[in-house]
């Protein structure tokens, strides 16, 4: 039992590190709308699935396990959520978007395992429910502070741009006041101002609707991320009959085929609709492949962690580690934590997240 826990926590650590660094290869790249990036990334994911199918299954070095359409559907579910992320980031920003889909992903996985939903058995590995629940709450609340740190990272540049815009508008108005041969200026200005106000109101309503849509999509994306393992686990547990393998690694290749197939369909539709306006960059291929390989390794570790320690423990830990690791990488290697305000929010998030992860880990003891 202790060996299984140690192995499970090691898999959680590998997954957490992988999900924290898998986007570093494309950090300096322009990924555009993300469709081509997702398709290229899925090729790297599929390569990991192929290696897993050859060497880590119930019949290593003999044959790749039979293709399981339901496991592939679980992979397609993940890719559907992934394809939503660029639009979510455009509408509500990376910080809030990441917080919302991380939180809904974490809660979806935890609820599914803790209460035994969607055909999965109720978790038996949680020996200390109070520690598991308190750890989950701490990890969830810490997401808010990491989101605030991300928001304030972009606040000052945006504020500077807004000030420049206001000053520019004021200068334009002043120069217009010097124009000759304009009489009854007040009569000319009034309808223009009213029209501008109506336009601003319409723009505000449109922005609010976009924000609501982006927020809803972020929740949905997290739910899809948190559901991606359900079908492979149901197959393993015999929910769809006794003829399926009881070895979780036998479903990884099919799962990754589903991811790659969904990305390929999305890319085909994208090129068909956008034509020459499609964002296709050759220099993005190799970094995306590397990103996919790293993500694939992390996902394989997640599969095994779910088996060893269960959803109710693995999901909160794996969902929490990337922010902790990413904070250290950003602070020590990339110089991203620049201001005192960002440091304070990041520190508070860290002080909540670390004990949360420890409590979740100890809840199985």
Secondary structure, 3 states (H helix, E strand, C coil): CHHHHHHHHHHHHHHHHHHHHCCHHHCCCCCCCCHHHHHHHHHHHHHHHHHHHHHCCCCCCCCCCCCCHHHHHHHHHHHHHHHHHHHHHHHHCHHHHHHHHHHHHHHHHHHHHHHCCCCCCCCCCCCCHHHHHHHHHHHHHHHHHHHHHHHHHHHHHHHHHHHHHHHHHHHHHHHHHCCCCCCCHHHHHHHHHHHHHHHHHHHHHHHHHHHHHHHHHHHHHHHHHHHCCHHHHHHHCCCCCCCCCCCHHHHHHHHHHHHHHHHHHHHHHHHHHHHHHCCCCCCHHHHHHHHHHHHHHHHHHHHHHHHHHCHHHHHHHHHHHHHHHHHHHHHHCCCCCCCHHHHHHHHHHHHHHHHHHHHHHHCCC
